[in-house]
Amino acid sequence: MCTLEKRGNIFFLTLTGDDEHRLNPKLIDQIRSALRQVRAESTRGTALVTKGEGRFFSNGFDLAWAQAVGESSSRQRLGHMVNLFKPLIADLISLPMPTIAAVSGHAAAAGLMLALSHDYVLMRRDKGVLYMSELDIGLPFPEYFMTLMRSKISSPIARRNVVLKAAKVKADEAVKMGMIDSAHDSAEETVEAAMRLAEQLIGRKWDGEIYADIRKASFPELCEVLGLMDKVKAPSKL
């Protein structure tokens, strides 16, 4: 499932265990609960690092859970997960602090969306890929998935390869495509780099609410789809 701990001014949200960290209603609820705690305990100069244990950052929605009730009900369960996951993305986009995803394993489908919802994405280069599997398994993209990718993957060619080629993108290639910020040689080095970046960011002691307002203003299309537009405030006090 997941755990939350705070070291100094850095919150660490960890997807625990050696499984695929599939996003089912229980895990989504746990992550949202952790983010509510992060929001409640946030102060000037804090940051969030999200990481996963084992070979996976997250392998997307829990399709086995969706299919456990038969074909007719599995679509309803999948739609339920899609609806539950959307406000989790909104939680991250509106969180009043810098956010960093330390992708130390595979990040696929909704798992990749979870990573891209952070301000910064760091990834290990020795293992793991970024992969949108929907085309391969015959599922359409939810609207907010596409909007998130348009907001976070600026290159049309990179987006084409991700969504219309179902490319499995390794870390160094993802850096070149502008999908992630940096690649590192191991899971440990990825997390360490995320910690160093977090320390740099919290040292600026930014006002978290202003930071969140500027982030939301940077992605107006995404915020509109997520229902955050009415919560965007003008950051300028001039």
Long-range contacts (C-beta under 8 A, 24 or more apart in sequence): 1-26, 1-27, 1-30, 2-27, 2-30, 2-31, 2-34, 3-34, 4-34, 4-37, 4-38, 6-41, 8-202, 9-43, 9-45, 9-46, 9-47, 9-202, 10-46, 10-47, 10-48, 10-49, 10-195, 10-198, 10-199, 10-202, 11-38, 11-41, 11-46, 11-47, 11-48, 11-49, 12-48, 12-49, 12-50, 12-51, 13-38, 13-48, 13-49, 13-50, 13-51, 14-50, 14-51, 14-52, 14-53, 15-50, 15-51, 15-52, 15-53, 15-56, 15-57, 15-58, 16-53, 17-53, 17-54, 18-53, 18-54, 18-55, 19-54, 19-56, 20-56, 20-58, 20-59, 20-106, 21-52, 21-54, 21-56, 21-57, 21-58, 21-59, 21-111, 22-58, 22-59, 22-60, 22-61, 22-62, 22-63, 22-64, 22-65, 23-58, 23-60, 23-61, 23-62, 23-81, 23-85, 23-110, 23-111, 23-114, 24-61, 24-62, 24-65, 24-81, 25-80, 25-81, 25-84, 27-62, 28-81, 28-84, 28-85, 28-88, 29-84, 31-88, 32-87, 32-88, 32-91, 35-88, 35-91, 35-92, 35-95, 36-91, 38-95, 38-97, 39-91, 39-95, 39-96, 42-95, 42-96, 42-97, 42-208, 43-208, 44-205, 44-206, 44-207, 44-208, 45-202, 45-203, 45-204, 45-205, 45-206, 46-97, 46-202, 46-208, 47-97, 47-98, 47-99, 47-100, 47-198, 47-201, 47-202, 48-95, 48-97, 48-98, 48-99, 48-100, 48-118, 48-198, 49-99, 49-100, 49-101, 49-102, 49-191, 49-194, 49-195, 49-198, 50-99, 50-100, 50-101, 50-102, 50-114, 50-115, 50-118, 51-101, 51-102, 51-104, 51-190, 51-191, 51-194, 52-103, 52-104, 52-105, 54-105, 55-105, 55-106, 55-127, 55-128, 56-105, 56-106, 56-107, 56-111, 56-128, 57-101, 57-103, 57-104, 57-105, 57-106, 57-107, 57-111, 57-114, 57-115, 57-128, 58-107, 58-108, 58-110, 58-111, 58-114, 58-115, 59-106, 59-108, 59-109, 59-111, 60-108, 60-109, 60-110, 60-111, 60-112, 60-133, 61-85, 61-109, 61-110, 63-137, 78-139, 81-110, 82-142, 85-110, 85-113, 86-142, 86-144, 86-226, 87-226, 88-114, 88-117, 89-113, 89-114, 89-117, 89-144, 89-148, 89-226, 90-226, 90-227, 90-228, 92-117, 92-118, 93-117, 93-215, 93-216, 93-219, 93-222, 93-223, 93-226, 93-228, 94-212, 94-215, 94-216, 94-228, 94-231, 95-212, 96-208, 96-209, 96-211, 96-212, 97-208, 97-211, 97-212, 98-198, 98-201, 98-202, 98-206, 98-211, 100-194, 100-197, 100-198, 101-194, 102-190, 102-191, 102-193, 102-194, 103-128, 103-130, 103-180, 103-190, 104-128, 104-187, 104-190, 104-191, 105-187, 106-131, 107-131, 108-132, 108-133, 109-133, 109-134, 110-145, 113-145, 113-148, 116-148, 116-149, 116-152, 116-153, 116-179, 117-148, 119-215, 120-181, 120-194, 120-197, 121-179, 121-180, 121-181, 122-180, 122-181, 122-182, 122-183, 122-184, 122-190, 122-193, 122-194, 122-197, 123-171, 123-174, 123-180, 123-182, 123-183, 123-184, 123-190, 124-171, 124-183, 124-184, 124-185, 124-186, 124-187, 124-189, 124-190, 125-170, 125-171, 125-172, 125-183, 125-184, 125-185, 126-185, 126-186, 127-187, 128-170, 128-171, 129-168, 129-169, 129-170, 130-162, 130-168, 130-169, 130-174, 130-179, 130-180, 131-166, 131-167, 131-168, 131-169, 132-162, 132-163, 132-166, 133-166, 134-163, 134-166, 135-163, 135-164, 135-165, 135-166, 136-166, 143-225, 144-222, 144-225, 144-226, 147-221, 147-222, 147-225, 148-222, 150-221, 150-222, 151-219, 151-221, 151-222, 152-179, 153-177, 153-178, 153-179, 154-178, 209-233, 210-235
